[in-house]
Amino acid sequence: MVIFGLLLLLLGVAVVLSGLFGIGYDRDEKNPARDTTEILGINVQPEVIFFIGLVAGLLIIGGLWFMKTGAKQGWKRRKEQKKLSKLSSQLDEAELERRKDDLSGREEK
């Protein structure tokens, strides 16, 4: 989930950067209604740029959310694994003690 979030975040940042550095404007002096905006070589209306920015923002927010959720799950998994390892080592120690007690009890008889 963290990797998916990172990919979404990078995609959102790439869209924002392409919007910042890849935009060009063409002004038609004779007919201002034909003014065009160009993003990465594609002519689009200014309203489309707004929606591209909206999508980029949603990608960034979604990426951060997926990264947070994935990190939280990973943290929980590591914490559980640490607890299981501790319990396993305690169980091994108890088993070793039990075997020692069994062996010492047999030798005395």
VENDAWO-V814387 format. One record per pair of residues at least 24 apart in sequence whose C-alpha atoms are under 6 Angstrom apart, sorted by the first residue. I is the first residue (numbers start at 1). GAP is how many residues later the second one is. D is the distance in Angstrom with one decimal. If there is no record, write none. Layout:
i->[I;I]
gap->[GAP;GAP]
d->[D;D]
//
This chain:
i->[1;1;2;2;5;5;5;6;8;8;9;9;12;12;12;15]
gap->[65;69;65;68;58;61;62;57;51;55;51;54;44;47;48;41]
d->[5.9;4.8;4.3;4.8;3.9;4.6;4.8;5.9;5.6;4.7;4.6;4.5;4.5;5.0;5.1;5.9]
//
